[in-house]
Amino acid sequence: MRPGILPVRAAVLFMFAAGLILSFAALAAPADTSGTTNGPVDRIIVEKSKRRMTLLRGQQEVAVYKIALGRHPIGPKVMRGDNRTPEGLYFIDYKVRNSVYHRALHLTYPNLDDLTRADSLGVPPGSHIMIHGMSKRQLWMGDVQYVFDWTNGCIALTNSEIEEIWDLVLPWTPVEIRP
């Protein structure tokens, strides 16, 4: 094992445990019966093969979006620079209001599985995976940006879509990314 990987694993494990505790606390909270989409969502599911991201509150779909992925979308992210979108369970750990990509929700990638895989291959796992909008360079794609897999491994929405979900997604919201 490379020196320094143990503290990183411990930090990732701590963030994962904290996210799980917060997620279970959210599940134990009374259900929102107002029928509105104004409250925060409980979780996000990304289905890479369908280029779809679903926001859920309990078992109810709050919103569904078409997404763009990394330029090499098949398979999990293995290392920095592979242009793949990861697969697994992550959490939103912070939000970036003034991102180069308009607005961004940062994911807790790499998780322990990602670190273990990268360590076994002797490669850096990469970092800075986000759900984000579009930079000025991508605006030409407009509302059909999801037709192109154009990110470096992130999950992309239009700028109006990332604004739409901005207040619905709180830090430590779980994000499950499926193949």
Secondary structure, 3 states (H helix, E strand, C coil): CCCCHHHHHHHHHHHHHHHHHHHHHHHHCCCCCCCCCCCCCCEEEEEHHHCEEEEEECCEEEEEEECECECCCCCCCCCCCCCCCCCEEEEEEEEEEEECCEEEEEECCCCHHHHHHHHHHCCCCCCCCEEECCCCCCHHHHHHHHHCCCECCCEECCHHHHHHHHCCCCCCCEEEEEC
